[in-house]
Amino acid sequence: MTTERREKASSITRVLEIIQAISCSERPPSPAELSIMLDIPKPSIHRLLQQLEREGFVQTNMRGNLIPANRMNDIALGVLHTTHFKAIRQAILQKLANEVGETCGISLPNGIDMIYFERVQTNWPLQINLPTGSHTPICCTASGKLYLSTLSKRHRQRLINNMSLERHAKNTITDPIDLERAITEIEKQDLGIDNEEFIDGMAAISVPIRNEDGQLYACLFTHAPVFRSSLDDLLRFEPQLRRAARDLEVLMRDG
């Protein structure tokens, strides 16, 4: 291998190590921390980070630390979608949807939104149309509030106080203190609920899907028009949702 090819291969390896470190870090690292962590000279890491930022793979937050940008998020979703476990995942969702009799799906946290990653619909003529890829706010959805409940109280309160708590439906919680109170209750129950807070006429519940370290990885939800299934009706299926979430956790670990 020529010197030029070795240097190119080395640069590619370094870029991949940087992407892996940023995506797996529990908190956003600084360029200096990455330099030490990966044993990459500061001039080199700054050059590589500038290129990754220009290309939309990473971005800096308000503190100057590094977080994934849109293209890195797209890669993560793409890997999940194309995994050979997709058929099993869909089978688990389909079984759950048949038991509940309503739409069931998986959502992933993404900043101040949740992304509808996968869903299975039932055959009712009237459906609430939230297709795969939809972005929904974390402040008024069952999965979003469940995600908020997993954050540290300090981080959560800072986030809530800086979010625009718009009224989406008749029961949307728009007061930060009331929202914190509701999320504290969700934290105790480990169960997200939405009683016509995001969409008028829709109720939803959500349970966590956790990784090996016990951290929330995704949310498993079901939602329905309230004239067909009220919040209380959906809550009767909490055991089925938790069983399906455990099956998905096992599948994720096997992957």
N, C-alpha and C positions, 0 to 999 in steps of 0.2 A: 504494500500500500504506500502511495506517495505521501510526502509530508502534507500536501494540500488536502488530500482525501482524509488523512488522519485528523487534521484540524477541523475539517467539515463535520466528520463523524463526532468529534468531541463536542462541537457546538450544538449539534442536534441532541446529543445525550444531555448536555447541560440544560437546554431548553425544556426537554421532557422532565428532567428532575425538578426544575423550577415550577412547572405546571403541576406536577404531582405534589410538591411541598405546599403550594398555595391552596390547592383543592382539598388537601387532607388536614390542614392546620386547624386546630381548635379555635384559634383567634388569628386575625389577619397579621401576617408577619411584616416587618419592615425590610427594606432592601439590605440593610446592614445585618439583620438577623439571618436572612437568606444566605448572605455571603459566608457567614460563619457556619451555618447549618450544612451548607452544601460544599464548603471549601472551594468557593469560587472567588477569585480576586474582585475587589469592589469595582474597579473600572469595567471588568468584563460583565459583571452582573448588572450594572447600570445600563450598559449597552444592550444587553439581551432583554432587559425589562422594558426599555424604551421601544424596542422593536415589537415585543409582545403587546405593549399597550397600543402602539400605532395600528397593529393588525386586529385589535379588538378581542384579544384573549384574556388580558388582565387589565385591571384599573386600580387606581389608588383611591382610598376613602379620604374623609376630611382630615384624618390624622396623618396622612401620607403612607399608610400601610396598604398592603396589596390584597385584593380580593378578585375572585373570578369575574370576568366580563361575559358579554353575551355569547361570544363564540365558544368559550369554554363550557358554558351552561348548555349550549346546543349539542356539544360533543357528548356531555354526560347523558342528556336525554336520548341522544341517538344510540348510545351504547345500551341503554336500558331497553329501548324499543326493539333493537335487533338481537338481543340475547336469545339463546336457544331455549330459555325457560319461559319465553313469552306465551307459548301454548298452555303451559301448566298454570301460569299466572291468570290467564283468561279463563281457564277452567274453574279455578278457585272463585273468581269473581262471578262467573255464570252460575255456579252452584249457590253462592250467597244470594244473588239477585233472584233466583228461583225460590229460595226460602223466604226472603223478605217480601218478594212480590213488587219490588220497586228498583229503580236505577241504583247501582252500586259502582263505586270507582275508587281510584287511588289519586291522591293529589300530593304535590311536592312543594315545600316552601321555596320561595324565590324572592328574596328581599321583603318588600311589604305586600307581596301577592302570594297566592297559592296557584300553582299550575295544575290543571286537570291533565294528568298523565295518561290515565287509562280508565275506561268506563264500559259497563255493560248495561244496556237498557232492557226493560221488560216490554211486553207487547201491548201495553195500554194505548188506546188511540190518542189520549192526551198526555204529552210528555213535556217536561221542562227541559228546554234545549240548551244545554251547556256542553258543547262538543269538546273533544280532546284538544288540548292546547289553550283552552280558555284560561284567562287570568282573572282571579277573584280576590277581593281584598281580605287581608288577614284579620281585620278588626270586626267583621260582622258575619263571618261564615263559621260553620262548625269546625272545619279543619283548621282554618286560620286562627281561631281563638284557642284551639287545642295546641297548635304550635306555639302561640304566645305563652301559654301556660308552662311550657318547658324551659323558657328563658329565665335567667336570674331575675329576681324582682327589680333590681336596680336597672338592668338592661331593658326590661319590659316597660317599666314606668317611663324611662327616657324615650323609648320608642313611641309609646302611646301619646305622651305629651307633645311629640313633634309630628304626629300624623294628623291629617285632615279627616276628622271623624264625620264624614258626610252622611246625610240621611239617605239610605238606599230603599228602605221600606218602613212600614208603620212602626215596627218594633226595634229599629236600629238604635243602638246605644251610642249617643253622641257626647255624653259627658265622660271625661277621662276617669273620674273617681268611680262612677258607676261601672265603667268597663273594667277597671282593675278589680272591682268587687266581684264581677261576674267571672272574670278569668281566674281569680283565686278559688272560686267554687269549682270551676272546671279542673283546676290543678288537683283539688282534693278528690274529685270523682274520676280523674283520668279519662274524661269523656267530654268531647266537644258537642255543643248543641247550638242550633239556630232555629229559633221559633219566629219565622217571618221577619228576620232581621236583615237579610240580604235581598230577598225577593218577596213581595207581598204574595201570600198564598202558598209559600213553600216552607216546609220544615225539613231539618236535616240533623243527623247525628254523625259523630266521627270518633274513631278509636285510633291509637297510635300503632305504627309499625316501627319497631326499634331494631337497631343494629346490635352487633355482639356486645358492644359496650353499654347498652341500655339507653343510648341516645335516640331521639326521634329521627327516623330516616324518612318516613312518609306518613300519610294519613289515609285510613280506609274509611270511606263514608257511604251513606245512603241518603237520598233525599226524595221527597215526594210532594205532590200537591196536597194541601191540608184537607181538602174536601174528601180525599180518598184515604189518606193516612196522616193523622195528626202527629204531633211530637210524641205524645204518649203512646200512640200505636207503634211508632218507630223504636221507642225505647224498649219495647218488649223484645226486640231482636238484638239487644246488646250482646247477649251470650254468643249468638251466631256470628256477629261482627268480630268479637274478640277471638273466637276460634279460627275464623278465616285469617285474621291478622297474624296469629301464631303460625298458621300454615305458610303465609307469605314470608314471615321472618325466617323460617326454616329454609324456604326456597332461596332466599337472599344469601343465607350463610353457605348453602351448597354451591351457589354461584361463585 
